Amino acid sequence: MNCYYCKNVCIKKGKQNNGTQKYYCKACEKYQQESYVKNAYLSGIDKMLSETNL
Protein backbone atom coordinates (compact mmCIF):
# COMPACT_ATOMS: atom_id res chain seq x y z
CA MET A 1 0.00 0.00 0.00
CA ASN A 2 1.20 3.53 -0.77
CA CYS A 3 0.92 6.43 1.68
CA TYR A 4 -1.96 8.86 1.10
CA TYR A 5 0.25 11.79 2.12
CA CYS A 6 3.72 11.25 0.61
CA LYS A 7 3.11 8.28 -1.77
CA ASN A 8 5.90 6.13 -0.23
CA VAL A 9 5.41 2.47 0.59
CA CYS A 10 3.69 1.71 3.92
CA ILE A 11 4.26 -1.35 6.08
CA LYS A 12 1.72 -3.34 8.10
CA LYS A 13 1.71 -2.20 11.73
CA GLY A 14 -0.95 -3.96 13.79
CA LYS A 15 -4.72 -3.70 13.70
CA GLN A 16 -7.27 -1.02 14.53
CA ASN A 17 -9.81 -1.54 17.33
CA ASN A 18 -12.42 -2.49 14.72
CA GLY A 19 -10.16 -5.24 13.30
CA THR A 20 -8.99 -3.55 10.09
CA GLN A 21 -5.32 -3.60 9.12
CA LYS A 22 -3.26 -0.59 10.20
CA TYR A 23 -0.34 0.68 8.06
CA TYR A 24 2.65 2.88 8.95
CA CYS A 25 4.66 5.14 6.66
CA LYS A 26 8.33 5.37 7.67
CA ALA A 27 8.88 8.48 5.52
CA CYS A 28 6.21 10.79 7.00
CA GLU A 29 5.66 8.73 10.20
CA LYS A 30 1.86 8.59 9.87
CA TYR A 31 -0.56 5.74 10.48
CA GLN A 32 -3.44 4.97 8.12
CA GLN A 33 -5.69 2.17 7.02
CA GLU A 34 -6.27 0.79 3.54
CA SER A 35 -9.98 1.59 3.41
CA TYR A 36 -12.16 3.75 5.62
CA VAL A 37 -15.79 3.12 6.58
CA LYS A 38 -16.70 6.72 7.43
CA ASN A 39 -17.07 9.23 4.58
CA ALA A 40 -15.29 11.93 6.59
CA TYR A 41 -11.96 10.27 5.75
CA LEU A 42 -12.44 10.46 1.97
CA SER A 43 -10.33 12.97 0.11
CA GLY A 44 -12.15 16.18 -0.76
CA ILE A 45 -14.72 15.91 2.05
CA ASP A 46 -13.09 18.70 4.09
CA LYS A 47 -13.20 21.03 1.08
CA MET A 48 -16.84 20.14 0.40
CA LEU A 49 -17.77 20.77 4.04
CA SER A 50 -16.03 24.16 4.10
CA GLU A 51 -17.87 25.23 0.93
CA THR A 52 -21.28 24.33 2.34
CA ASN A 53 -20.68 26.30 5.54
CA LEU A 54 -20.27 29.63 3.72
Secondary structure, DSSP 8 states (H G I E B T S, - for coil): -B-TTT--BEEEEEE-TTS-EEEEETTT--EEESS-SSGGGSTTHHHHHHHHT-
